[in-house]
Amino acid sequence: MVEYTLAHVGINAANAEEARQGAAMFEALFGLTAKEGNSSVFAGKAVELMKQPYLGRNGHIAIGTPDVPAAVQDLEQRGFSVRPDTAKYRKDGTLNAIYLQQEVCGFAIHLMCNAK
């Protein structure tokens, strides 16, 4: 049985400044420390604010799983599909993250490894 957990919610901001402002609001509201990266600003580990719109009309929902290849196999066996062009790999060649073709209410779905 494949394990799935909510990893974070990604919000598509219009630009970097809006992403920073959004992260600052989550920090002010809930104490989620803002941390800026190259393409996004995280508010704690729960919210990722994209510096420019990416996949999904509204953003993405990241689903964590200890074994991304097993999760892909599970979902494909149940009729869902992935976007190979979005695959990210570890240095050892193991699939680490990938988006699904399907969206939910304007949110792309992003599988990511949450193994320690």
Buried (B, 14 or more C-beta within 10 A) or exposed (E): EEEBEEBBBBBBBEEBEBBBBBBBBBBEEEEBEBBBEEEBBBBBEEBBBBBEBBBBEBBBBBBBBBBBBBBBEBBEEEEEEBBEEBBEEEEEEEBBBBBBEEBEEEBBBBBBBBEE
